[in-house]
């Protein structure tokens, strides 16, 4: 059965589908010894020999789905120009996995990783609207009108955020901090931090506690586990 070359590369865990398209157009992929640069190219995994940067890509792969409780100080890019620790350094398995979405270096919590390109594509596609739950510590005592602004949507640059679920978890007047929970289904760059900045609040700590219904509550920071079949299906059926 034929399939698009970029989809094959993503499904074999080589890279994301978008990155595969970049690799193809830049001439890094060969099919049966011939460099292919057309994105519409189709291959037959059972017959064709596909090479990426000189290495043959197997047409069989054991798909894995992982939940990591990411600690602060790790980046979600695979190659970091500054030599910082990557989240994949925490997962010692034979399969090469890719982060499903991102968390910035100073945010801890739930992060999915997989080598299933179709899964990554579906989970990160905006139409799925999978809830992400964040616990946010901010400076000062948050006010009811600020909570309403976050709930209704705020401007973060040239974008107005969609309605969010927001509740106060704790206010510590002695320490002059507030802890709030924010649930969103978008994934704009640094969205939670920018939402809080829009109401004049500085984020002191940020932790993603859940993706969909999947929580890291029982996972120590820096540890991971495989998702079970029910959890995988719950994400794909959103």
N, C-alpha and C positions, 0 to 999 in steps of 0.2 A: 504493500500500500504506500502510495506517495504522500509526502507531506512537505510543507515549506521548510527550507533549510534553517531559517532562524528559529522556527518552532522546535525542530529536532535538537539544535544546540541547547536551547533552554531546557528542554525535557531531559537532556542528559546531564543537567546540572553544570554545564560549562559556564553559563552566565545568564543574565536576564534576557528576555526576548529583545528588549530595546537595545541592550548592549550587543547582542548577537548581530543585529542589523548594522551597527557601527563597524563591527569586525568584518562583516561580509563586504560592505562597501569600501573598506580600506584595504581589501585584498589579503586578509589573514586566513581565509578559509579556502580549502581545496576539496574538490569532489573528483575522485578517480584521477588524482594527480594534476587536475586543471584548476587554476584559481578562478573562483566564481565571485562576481561582484554585483550580480543582479538580485534584488530583494525578492523578486517573484520566483526565483529558482526553486524547483521541487526535486526531492531526492527519494530514493527507495532505500530505507535503512537496512533492508534484508540483502540488498545487492551492492549498493554503492559504498565506496570507502571514503569517509569524510575525515579530513585532517584540519586541525586548528593549530596554528603556529608550529607546524611540523609534527604534531602528535596525532595519532589516529584515535578517533572518538568511538568508543564501543557503542553498539546499538542496544545494549542491555544495561540497565541500571536499577539498583535497589532504592526505590524512593523512600526517603525518610522525612519526618515532620517533627520539628523540635520546638519546645517552649523553653526559652532562657530567661532567667531573672538577671537582667543585665546590671552590672555594677557601674558606678560613676567611673569615668576615666578610660572607657573603651569606645572606639568609634565603630560605626556600622558599615564603613567602606572596607573593601577587601585589600586595597593597596593605598596606604596613607603616605603622602609625600613627606610628612614630618616624622615618620617612624613610630607613631603612637600605637598602642595596643589595639588590636581588632577583636570584635566579639567572637570571631571564628577561632581565635587562639584559645578560647575557653572550652571548645568542643572537640574532644580528641576521638574522632571516629575516622574510619577509612574513606567514607563518602565525603565529597566536597559539597558543602551547603552554602546557600546564599541567604542574607537577611531578607525578610519579607517586609518591606518598608524600612523606616529608619527611626532611631532615637538619637538625639544629639549626645555628645560626649558627657555632658553634665546632667543627663537625665537617666535615672535608673528604672528598672522594671521590665514588664512583659515585652518580649521580642520573639517573633516567630522566625525560624530558619528552615529551609527545605532545599532539596535538589530537584524538586518537581516543578518544571517551568510552567506548566498549565496551572498548578495550584497557586504559584506566586502571582501569575498574571491575573487570575480570577480574584484573589484576595485583595490585590492592590488596585483593582479597577474601581473607580468611583461609584459605579452603579450598585455595588454590594452594600455600601453604607453600613459597614460593621462598626459597632460602638467601641470606642476606646475610653477607658475610665482612668482618670488621673487624680492623684492626691497632690495638692499644691500647698506649699507653705509660703505665705506672702508676708511682707512687712506691714505692720500696723493692723488696726481693727477695721475689718471690712464692713461696709455699711449696706443696708438692704437695697438702696438704689443702685449700688454697684453690682450686686448679685443680679438684679433685674436686667441691667445692661448686658451682662455676660450671657444671661439666658436668652435675650432677644436677638443678640447678634451685634458685634462691634466691628469697627473698621480696623483692619490690619494692613496698612499700605493701601493698595488699590482694590482690596477685597473686603466684602462684608461677610462675616462668619454666619453660618446657618444657626438656627436656634439650638441651644445646648441645655443639658440638664445640669443644674448647679445647686449645691447645698453646702451650708456651713457645717464643718465637722467639729471645730474647736476654736475658741478665741482665748488667747492667753494674754491678758492685759499687762501682766507683770513683765513678760518677755516682749510685749508689743508685737505679737505675731498672730496671724490667723491661718487656720488650715481649712481648705475648702476642697470639695470633690467636684470635678468637672467631667461630664461625659459628652464626647463629640463623636461624629462619624466621618469627619473630614481628616485630611492629613497634610495640611499646608505646612511649609517649612517653619519650625519653631512656633507653631500655632498657639499653644497654651501660653507660652511666655509672652508672645505678642498680644494676645487677648488681655492678659493682666496688665501689660504696659499701657494698653489703650485706656484703662481706667485709672492709670497713675499708680499702679502697684508693682513693686519689685518682687520677683520670684526668688525666694531663698532656697527652696528645694522642690524638686519635681520628680514624681514617681508614677509610672504607669502600672496600675495594679491589675487591670484586666483588658483582654482583647475579646470582644464578644462576651461570652459567659466563662471564658477560660482565665483563671486567676493564678497569680504567682504567690498567693498567700502561704502555701506550704512548701515553697522553694526558697532555699537560702540564696542570698545574693551571690552571683557567680556560678550557680549550679543550673542544671537543665534536666529535662526529661523528654521522652518521646510523647507525642500526642497519641491518644487512642482513636480508634475508628469513629466513635461517636463524636468526639471533639472535632475531627477533621470535617465530618459531614455537617456539623452545626455551623461551621464557618462557611462552607461552600453553599449552604442552603439559605443564607441570609438574603 
